[in-house]
Amino acid sequence: MTGERILIVDDEADIALILKLQLEDAGYRTVRVRDGVEALEALARDPFDLILLDIRMPRMDGIEVLERIRRDYPDLVAVMMTAHGSEDIAVEAMKKGATDYISKPFSSDDMKKRVERAIQYNRTRIENERLQREVEEERRKMEAILRGMADMLIAVDRQGLVMTVNRKAEELLGVSADAVHTLPVEELLAADLPPERLPSRVVLATGEPCLDVAYTLRAAGRAIPVLASAAPLVGAEGEMLGSVEIIRDISALKALEQEREDFVSMLSHDLKTPITAIVGSVDLVREGRLGKVTAEQRSYLDSAIESCTEMVEMIDTLLDVHKFEAGRMALALRDEELAPLLGRVMARFEPVARREGLTLRLTLPQEKIVVPVDRNKFVRLMGNLLSNAIKFTDEGGEIEVSAAALGGSEAARLVPPAFYPAGSVSPAGGYLHLAVRDTGVGIQDDVLVTIFDRFVQAKNRRQGKVSGSGLGLAFCRKVSDAHGGYIWVESEPGKGSIFRMLFPLAAPGSVT
């Protein structure tokens, strides 16, 4: 049973009855009317899937009804019925929108086949129209997305010829999409790169995405710094049709970077200079050159100088982190004997630890260990870790610095995968393993990995005896990376922390 509704329009009652019986026997639902006027009334009342429409009828003929149907009911399929010998009229009706026609007299099988074919044809037509509307909607959406993109988009075919560009590309490059169609991409993009290194060309050559390529684009009489990525343009069967390159104008980022450079320069000069003057002035007063100083006054002056010193160290740390990130920090690597190097660091912090009521201990192996490091950077790294340990350990606590030489395989097993990808540590060669352990407040699990990022501090550590800038551990990570080493932390709130480091015992192949 198909269940489609068919409207039979014929003024000959016997023919209409035969059609009704045969169609209902085939599973269709039918309604019979006598002429075109009744047909339009029936259509206004109920929906139908097909109309069997006689051409010659009183009051309103089939052609006129057909014209009304095409105007008011465009999805209704019409099959015309005509007397034998009037096929020319039926053909004319098909030109006006009828799907098929049946010549009277007709056989039952032929009539049902034509009805079934007409209904199926109409279903297919309606479905195709729906799909076309969806495709058009998606096309318009995609067009709106591409035109609204803040980045340039350029699509090229397998030969590297431009297929399309979006509005942003038209604006920045000063071209129109029609004008650059089929133009080689290297002619459109006047870049300071060889043509074969353009991301879109790299994708065409390799079939793989090419990401984050920085270059300078010359367009509209100016140089535009850009960051580009490209990916394969793949067809429905998985074949590569070309590539799509997304190009981002990073002029604003470059300007922001220059502002950061200017700010860093300001820090190094405009802040450190007055602080140095303050320290000099306070020192003159503390030494009694401007008059007698009491013990209580000297205590306050000492605190002021310590605070200024901390400020200068904070500025120096920020400057060094910036230099590391910019690739401008050069390391002076020398083979250093570990025991005296750590001994000097520990001696510097002994008075501070004693004043805070803490025990400071150094545990070293009996054998001599020599490690290639930049002495100043290494001493500052250890100083930051010891300073943190003292800040976040309560009176009566203990801080221990220990060291050991490890083989590559043993060292590789120590590094947690949360901090470095598996396989990062080479099993070849040896490593110095350093650990700074304290019995302080500890660190929450949710910040263990991010604590080495700039300006990050664990919540419970911010509530310690002294707050910090969140730059010290970032500096430690940069120093460790520059030495080809590794740094991570193991901790549990309320049970202290252990900062562990690995330094290669052989100098890294290249140090910047």
C-alpha positions in Angstrom: 0.0 0.0 0.0 1.5 3.3 -1.1 -1.1 5.6 0.5 -0.6 8.6 -1.8 -3.6 10.8 -2.3 -4.8 11.2 -5.9 -7.4 13.6 -7.2 -9.3 12.3 -10.2 -10.8 15.1 -12.4 -13.1 13.8 -15.2 -16.6 14.7 -16.2 -17.2 11.2 -17.6 -18.5 9.3 -14.6 -17.8 5.8 -15.9 -14.1 6.6 -16.7 -13.6 8.3 -13.3 -15.1 5.3 -11.5 -12.9 2.9 -13.3 -9.8 5.0 -12.4 -10.9 5.3 -8.8 -11.4 1.5 -8.4 -8.1 0.6 -10.2 -6.1 3.1 -8.2 -7.5 2.2 -4.9 -6.9 -1.5 -5.7 -3.3 -0.5 -6.2 -3.1 1.1 -2.8 -3.7 4.7 -3.5 -6.3 6.9 -1.8 -8.5 8.8 -4.3 -11.0 11.6 -4.4 -13.2 12.1 -7.6 -14.5 15.4 -8.8 -16.4 16.3 -12.0 -14.7 19.4 -13.4 -11.9 22.0 -13.0 -13.9 24.2 -10.6 -14.5 21.3 -8.2 -10.9 20.3 -8.6 -9.6 23.7 -7.4 -12.1 23.6 -4.5 -10.8 20.1 -3.5 -7.2 21.3 -3.7 -8.0 24.2 -1.4 -9.5 21.8 1.2 -7.0 19.0 1.2 -3.4 18.2 0.1 -2.8 15.7 -2.8 0.2 14.0 -4.2 -1.1 13.7 -7.8 -3.9 15.0 -9.9 -5.3 13.0 -12.9 -6.7 15.8 -15.0 -8.9 15.5 -18.1 -8.2 18.2 -20.7 -11.7 18.7 -22.0 -14.2 19.5 -19.3 -17.1 21.9 -18.8 -16.8 25.2 -16.9 -13.0 25.1 -16.8 -10.8 23.0 -19.0 -7.8 21.0 -17.9 -5.2 23.5 -19.4 -6.6 26.3 -17.4 -6.7 24.2 -14.2 -3.1 23.1 -14.9 -2.0 26.7 -15.1 -3.7 27.5 -11.7 -2.0 24.4 -10.2 1.5 25.4 -11.4 0.9 28.8 -9.9 -0.7 27.8 -6.5 0.5 24.2 -5.9 4.0 23.9 -7.5 4.7 20.6 -5.7 1.6 18.8 -7.0 2.3 16.4 -9.9 -0.2 16.5 -12.8 -0.9 13.8 -15.3 -3.2 14.8 -18.2 -5.9 12.6 -19.7 -6.9 13.2 -23.4 -8.9 11.4 -26.0 -6.9 9.4 -28.6 -5.8 11.6 -31.4 -5.4 14.7 -29.2 -1.8 14.0 -28.2 -0.7 17.4 -29.6 -2.8 19.1 -26.9 -1.3 16.8 -24.2 2.2 17.7 -25.4 1.3 21.3 -25.1 0.1 20.7 -21.6 3.4 19.1 -20.7 5.1 22.2 -21.8 3.0 24.1 -19.3 4.1 21.9 -16.5 2.3 18.5 -16.7 4.5 15.5 -15.9 2.9 13.0 -18.3 -0.3 12.2 -20.2 -2.6 9.2 -20.7 -4.5 8.7 -23.9 -8.0 7.3 -23.7 -8.8 4.5 -23.9 -6.0 3.3 -21.7 -5.0 0.0 -20.2 -5.0 -0.5 -16.5 -1.4 -1.5 -16.3 -0.2 1.4 -18.4 -2.2 3.9 -16.4 -0.8 2.6 -13.1 2.7 2.6 -14.4 2.4 6.2 -15.5 0.9 7.2 -12.2 3.7 5.4 -10.2 6.3 6.9 -12.4 4.9 10.4 -12.1 4.7 10.2 -8.3 8.3 8.8 -8.1 9.5 11.5 -10.5 7.8 14.2 -8.3 9.4 12.7 -5.1 12.8 12.8 -6.7 12.2 16.4 -8.0 11.1 17.6 -4.6 14.0 15.8 -2.9 16.5 17.3 -5.4 15.1 20.8 -4.8 15.4 20.3 -1.1 19.0 19.2 -1.5 19.7 22.0 -3.8 18.3 24.5 -1.3 20.4 22.9 1.5 23.5 23.1 -0.7 22.8 26.7 -1.6 22.2 27.5 2.1 25.5 25.8 3.0 27.2 27.6 0.2 25.9 31.0 1.4 26.9 30.2 5.0 30.4 29.2 3.8 30.7 32.3 1.7 29.6 34.5 4.6 32.2 32.8 6.9 35.0 33.2 4.3 34.1 36.8 3.6 33.8 37.6 7.3 37.2 36.0 8.1 39.7 38.3 9.7 42.5 36.3 7.9 43.2 36.0 4.2 42.2 32.8 2.5 43.6 31.6 -0.8 42.6 28.3 -2.5 44.8 26.9 -5.3 44.4 23.9 -7.6 46.9 21.0 -8.1 49.0 23.2 -10.4 49.2 26.0 -7.8 46.8 28.3 -9.8 44.5 30.5 -7.7 40.9 29.2 -7.6 39.4 31.7 -5.1 40.3 34.3 -2.5 38.2 35.8 0.2 37.3 39.4 0.8 40.1 40.0 3.3 42.7 38.8 0.7 41.1 41.1 -1.8 41.4 44.1 0.6 44.9 43.5 1.8 46.4 42.4 -1.6 44.5 45.1 -3.5 43.0 42.7 -6.1 39.7 41.2 -7.1 38.9 37.5 -7.0 38.0 37.5 -10.7 41.3 39.2 -11.7 43.5 36.7 -10.0 41.6 33.6 -11.0 44.1 31.0 -12.5 47.1 33.2 -11.5 50.0 31.3 -10.1 50.0 31.7 -6.3 53.6 33.0 -6.2 52.6 35.8 -8.5 49.7 36.8 -6.2 51.8 36.5 -3.0 54.9 38.7 -3.4 56.7 37.1 -0.4 60.3 37.1 0.8 60.3 33.3 0.4 61.3 31.2 -2.5 58.0 30.1 -4.3 58.5 26.5 -3.4 58.5 27.4 0.3 55.1 29.1 0.3 52.9 26.9 2.5 50.4 26.3 -0.3 53.2 25.0 -2.6 54.7 22.9 0.2 51.3 21.2 0.7 51.0 20.5 -3.1 54.5 19.0 -3.0 54.1 16.9 0.1 50.4 16.3 0.6 50.8 17.2 4.2 49.7 20.3 6.2 52.3 23.1 6.5 51.7 25.2 9.6 52.9 28.5 11.1 55.2 29.8 8.5 56.2 33.4 9.1 57.2 35.6 6.2 56.8 39.1 4.9 54.3 39.9 2.2 54.6 42.9 -0.1 51.2 44.3 -1.0 49.6 47.6 -1.8 53.0 49.3 -1.4 53.8 48.1 2.0 55.5 45.2 3.8 53.1 43.1 5.8 54.5 40.5 8.3 52.2 37.4 8.2 51.9 34.0 9.7 50.5 31.4 7.3 49.3 27.8 7.4 48.1 25.6 4.6 46.3 22.3 4.3 45.3 19.9 1.5 42.0 20.5 -0.3 40.5 17.0 -0.6 37.7 15.8 -2.8 34.8 13.5 -1.9 36.9 10.4 -3.0 39.9 11.5 -0.9 41.9 12.8 -3.8 43.8 16.0 -3.4 42.3 18.8 -5.4 44.7 21.5 -4.3 45.5 23.4 -1.1 44.1 26.2 1.0 46.3 28.7 2.7 45.2 30.9 5.6 47.3 34.0 6.0 47.2 36.1 9.2 48.4 39.7 9.2 50.5 39.9 12.4 51.4 43.6 12.0 49.6 44.4 15.3 51.4 41.5 17.1 54.7 42.8 15.8 53.8 46.3 17.0 52.9 44.8 20.4 56.1 42.9 20.5 58.0 46.2 19.9 56.0 47.8 22.7 57.1 44.9 24.9 60.7 45.4 23.8 60.4 49.1 24.7 58.9 48.2 28.0 61.7 45.8 28.8 64.2 48.5 27.9 62.4 50.9 30.3 62.6 48.3 33.0 66.3 47.9 32.6 66.9 51.7 32.7 64.1 53.8 34.1 63.4 51.5 37.0 66.8 50.1 38.0 68.5 53.6 37.9 66.3 55.2 40.5 66.4 52.1 42.7 70.2 52.2 42.6 70.1 55.8 43.6 67.7 54.9 46.5 70.0 52.1 47.7 73.0 54.5 47.6 71.2 57.2 49.6 69.9 54.7 52.2 73.4 53.2 52.5 74.9 56.7 53.2 72.4 57.1 56.0 72.9 53.6 57.3 76.7 54.1 57.5 76.1 57.2 59.7 77.7 59.6 57.3 74.7 62.0 57.7 74.5 61.6 61.4 74.3 59.1 64.2 72.0 56.1 63.5 70.4 54.0 66.2 70.2 50.2 66.1 66.4 50.4 65.5 66.9 52.9 62.6 69.7 50.7 61.2 67.3 47.7 61.2 64.7 49.6 59.2 67.4 50.8 56.8 68.6 47.3 56.3 65.1 46.2 55.5 64.7 49.0 52.9 68.0 48.0 51.2 66.9 44.3 51.2 63.6 45.3 49.6 65.4 47.3 46.9 67.7 44.4 46.3 64.7 42.1 45.8 63.2 44.6 43.4 66.4 44.7 41.3 66.6 40.9 41.3 62.9 40.7 40.2 63.6 43.1 37.3 66.7 41.2 36.3 64.7 37.9 36.3 62.0 39.5 34.1 64.7 40.7 31.7 66.4 37.3 31.6 63.2 35.5 31.0 62.5 37.9 28.1 66.0 37.4 26.7 65.6 33.6 26.9 62.3 33.8 25.0 63.7 36.1 22.4 66.7 33.8 21.9 69.1 36.5 22.9 70.5 34.9 26.1 74.0 33.6 25.5 75.3 31.0 28.0 79.0 31.0 29.0 79.4 27.2 29.6 82.4 26.1 31.7 83.2 22.8 33.5 82.4 23.6 37.1 83.1 21.4 40.1 79.7 20.9 41.8 80.7 20.8 45.5 82.3 24.2 45.8 79.6 25.8 43.5 76.8 24.5 45.6 78.7 25.3 48.8 78.9 29.0 47.9 75.1 29.1 47.2 74.3 27.4 50.5 76.6 29.7 52.4 74.7 32.7 51.0 71.4 31.3 52.3 72.6 30.0 55.7 72.1 33.2 57.6 68.6 33.7 56.1 67.6 30.1 57.0 69.0 30.5 60.5 67.0 33.7 61.0 63.8 31.9 59.9 64.5 29.0 62.2 65.1 26.5 59.4 67.7 23.7 59.0 69.6 23.9 55.7 71.6 20.8 54.7 73.7 19.9 51.6 74.1 16.2 50.7 76.7 15.3 48.1 78.2 12.1 46.9 81.8 11.3 47.7 83.0 11.3 44.1 83.9 14.5 42.4 81.2 15.8 39.9 82.0 18.2 37.2 79.2 19.7 35.2 79.2 22.1 32.2 77.1 25.1 33.2 76.9 28.8 33.0 77.9 29.7 36.6 75.9 32.9 37.0 72.7 31.4 35.6 73.1 28.1 37.6 73.7 30.0 40.9 70.6 32.2 40.3 68.6 29.1 39.5 69.6 27.4 42.7 69.1 30.7 44.6 65.5 31.0 43.3 64.7 27.4 44.4 66.3 27.9 47.9 64.6 31.3 48.3 61.2 29.7 47.5 61.9 26.8 49.9 62.7 29.3 52.7 59.6 31.4 51.9 57.2 28.5 52.1 58.6 26.5 54.9 57.5 27.3 58.5 59.9 27.7 61.4 61.4 24.4 62.5 61.3 23.0 59.0 64.1 21.5 57.0 65.5 22.2 53.5 67.9 19.8 51.9 69.9 20.1 48.6 71.2 16.8 47.3 73.0 15.7 44.1 74.0 12.5 42.3 75.3 11.4 39.0 73.0 9.2 37.0 73.1 7.2 33.8 70.9 8.2 30.9 68.4 5.3 31.3 68.1 5.9 35.0 67.6 9.6 34.5 65.0 9.1 31.8 62.8 7.0 34.2 62.7 9.8 36.7 61.1 12.4 34.4 57.3 12.4 34.8 55.4 12.4 31.4 53.2 15.2 32.6 56.1 17.6 32.4 58.0 16.3 29.3 56.9 13.9 26.5 58.0 10.3 26.7 61.4 9.8 25.1 62.5 13.4 25.7 65.5 12.3 27.9 68.1 10.6 25.9 69.3 7.3 27.5 72.8 8.0 26.2 75.3 9.8 28.3 75.1 10.8 31.9 73.1 13.4 33.9 73.6 15.4 37.1 70.5 14.9 39.3 69.8 17.8 41.7 67.0 17.9 44.2 65.8 20.7 46.5 63.5 19.3 49.2 61.6 21.2 51.8 59.0 20.4 54.5 56.9 23.5 53.7 53.3 24.0 52.6 53.5 22.0 49.4 51.8 22.7 46.1 48.3 21.7 44.8 48.1 19.0 42.2 46.2 21.2 39.7 49.1 23.6 39.3 52.1 21.3 39.4 52.7 21.4 35.7 51.8 25.1 35.1 53.8 26.5 38.0 56.9 26.9 35.7 54.9 29.3 33.5 55.3 33.1 33.9 53.3 34.8 36.6 51.8 31.5 37.9 51.7 30.8 41.6 49.8 28.1 43.5 47.0 29.5 45.6 48.4 28.1 48.9 51.9 29.4 48.1 50.5 32.9 47.5 49.3 32.7 51.1 52.8 32.0 52.4 55.0 34.2 54.5 56.1 36.2 51.4 54.3 36.6 48.1 56.3 36.6 44.8 56.0 37.7 41.2 55.6 34.2 39.7 58.8 34.8 37.6 61.4 32.8 39.6 60.3 29.3 38.5 59.8 30.5 34.9 63.4 31.7 35.0 64.5 28.3 36.4 62.7 26.5 33.5 64.4 28.8 30.9 67.8 28.2 32.4 67.2 24.4 32.5 66.0 24.4 28.9 69.0 26.4 27.8 71.4 23.9 29.3 69.5 21.0 27.6 68.3 19.9 31.1 64.9 19.2 32.8 63.1 20.5 35.8 60.0 19.3 37.5 58.3 19.2 41.0 56.9 16.6 43.2 54.6 17.8 46.0 51.7 17.2 48.2 49.9 20.0 50.1 51.0 20.2 53.7 53.9 17.7 53.2 56.5 19.8 51.4 57.9 19.8 47.8 60.9 18.4 46.0 62.2 20.3 42.9 64.2 17.9 40.8 66.6 18.8 37.9 68.7 16.9 35.4 71.7 18.6 33.8 73.7 16.8 31.0 77.2 15.9 32.2 78.4 16.5 28.6 77.9 19.9 27.2 74.9 20.2 24.8 75.6 20.2 21.1 74.4 23.7 20.7 73.6 26.4 23.2 71.9 29.7 22.4 
